[in-house]
């Protein structure tokens, strides 16, 4: 059975939806890295410290990014899946 033009458009629509979701996630991760570091730089200027808050902000940003990447790695088919239990494990 030959595919219709609507099937092709549905495939394109799904591709662009997935592409949009992926770019939104990556943008969010980039923002989570940059914003805490920028706040740290601002606090350094305000408090007169050299790089203390900038380093702390960068570390916080890296922790947030790592946490988001772990969440993305555990994300499957639009549902967060819990770890599987073995059949012989008690409740």
C-alpha positions in Angstrom: 0.0 0.0 0.0 1.6 3.3 -1.1 2.1 5.9 1.6 0.0 9.0 1.3 1.1 12.6 1.5 -0.5 12.9 5.0 1.7 10.1 6.3 4.7 12.0 5.1 3.5 15.2 6.8 2.8 13.3 10.1 6.4 12.1 10.0 7.8 15.6 9.4 5.5 17.0 12.2 6.8 14.4 14.6 10.4 15.1 13.7 10.0 18.8 14.3 8.2 18.2 17.6 11.1 15.9 18.8 13.6 18.5 17.5 11.9 21.3 19.4 11.7 19.3 22.6 15.4 18.4 22.3 16.5 21.9 21.7 14.4 23.2 24.6 16.0 20.7 26.9 19.5 21.6 25.8 18.8 25.3 26.1 17.5 24.7 29.7 20.7 22.8 30.5 22.8 25.6 29.2 20.9 28.2 31.2 21.3 26.1 34.3 25.0 26.2 33.9 25.3 29.9 33.0 22.9 31.6 35.4 24.4 30.4 38.7 27.9 31.4 37.5 26.7 34.8 36.4 25.0 35.3 39.8 28.2 34.3 41.4 30.2 36.9 39.4 27.6 39.6 40.4 27.9 38.6 44.1 31.7 38.8 43.8 31.5 42.3 42.5 28.9 43.3 45.1 30.9 41.8 48.0 34.3 42.7 46.8 35.6 39.1 46.7 37.8 37.9 43.8 36.3 34.7 42.5 34.7 33.0 45.5 31.0 33.2 44.5 31.8 32.7 40.8 33.4 29.4 41.6 30.6 28.4 44.0 28.0 29.4 41.3 29.9 27.4 38.7 30.0 24.3 40.9 26.2 24.7 41.6 25.6 25.0 37.9 27.6 21.9 37.1 25.6 20.0 39.8 22.3 21.1 38.3 23.4 20.2 34.8 24.6 16.7 35.9 21.3 16.2 37.7 19.3 17.1 34.6 21.5 14.8 32.4 20.8 11.9 34.8 17.1 12.7 34.7 17.3 12.7 30.8 19.1 9.4 30.8 16.4 7.8 32.9 13.6 9.3 30.7 12.0 6.8 28.4 9.1 7.2 26.1 7.8 10.3 27.9 7.5 8.5 31.3 10.1 8.4 34.1 10.6 4.7 34.7 11.6 3.4 38.1 14.3 0.7 38.4 13.1 -2.8 37.6 12.6 -5.2 40.5 13.8 -8.8 40.4 11.1 -11.4 40.5 12.5 -13.0 43.6 12.8 -9.7 45.5 10.4 -9.3 48.4 7.9 -6.4 48.2 
